[in-house]
């Protein structure tokens, strides 16, 4: 089980999510899981997350309810 969980709320950020995830993945500390909570994005955000192959990435989709609820879900 990972020591650290990184939670990223995601809503329509297709232009930024790849760089955000890559920034986390490039850390020298590697014992973490990266939880991405897709808040029902209507753009290609979730497709971009799914295209990044790393077993530490755990994407979830919830009904649109805002960043706070997304973070709490994570």
C-alpha positions in Angstrom: 0.0 0.0 0.0 1.4 3.4 -0.9 2.5 5.8 1.8 1.1 8.9 0.2 -2.0 9.7 -1.8 -2.0 12.7 -4.2 -5.5 13.8 -5.0 -6.2 15.9 -8.1 -9.7 17.2 -8.8 -10.3 17.5 -12.5 -12.9 19.4 -14.5 -12.3 20.5 -18.1 -8.6 21.0 -17.8 -7.5 19.2 -21.0 -4.8 21.8 -21.6 -3.2 21.3 -18.2 -3.8 17.8 -16.9 -0.9 16.1 -18.7 1.7 18.5 -17.3 0.1 18.3 -13.9 0.3 14.5 -13.8 3.8 14.4 -15.3 5.0 16.8 -12.6 3.8 14.4 -9.9 5.2 11.4 -11.7 8.7 13.0 -11.9 9.1 13.4 -8.2 12.0 11.6 -6.6 9.7 10.0 -4.0 7.9 7.2 -5.8 5.8 5.4 -3.2 2.5 7.2 -3.9 -0.8 6.7 -5.6 -2.2 9.5 -7.8 -6.0 9.7 -7.5 -7.6 11.8 -10.2 -11.2 12.7 -9.5 -12.9 13.6 -12.8 -15.8 15.9 -11.9 -17.8 14.9 -15.1 -15.5 16.8 -17.5 -17.0 17.6 -20.9 -13.7 18.0 -22.7 -11.0 15.4 -23.4 -9.5 15.6 -19.8 -10.4 12.0 -18.9 -9.1 10.6 -22.2 -5.8 12.3 -21.5 -5.6 10.9 -18.0 -6.4 7.4 -19.3 -3.7 7.6 -22.0 -0.9 8.0 -19.4 0.1 4.5 -18.5 1.3 4.3 -14.9 -0.1 1.9 -12.3 0.0 4.6 -9.6 -2.7 6.6 -11.4 -6.2 5.8 -10.2 -8.9 7.8 -12.1 -12.5 8.0 -10.8 -15.5 9.9 -12.3 -18.2 11.4 -10.2 -21.3 13.5 -10.9 -20.3 17.2 -11.3 -20.3 18.6 -7.8 -17.3 21.0 -7.5 -13.7 20.8 -6.5 -14.3 20.5 -2.8 -16.5 17.4 -3.1 -14.0 16.0 -5.6 -11.2 16.4 -3.2 -13.3 14.9 -0.4 -14.2 11.9 -2.6 -10.5 11.3 -3.2 
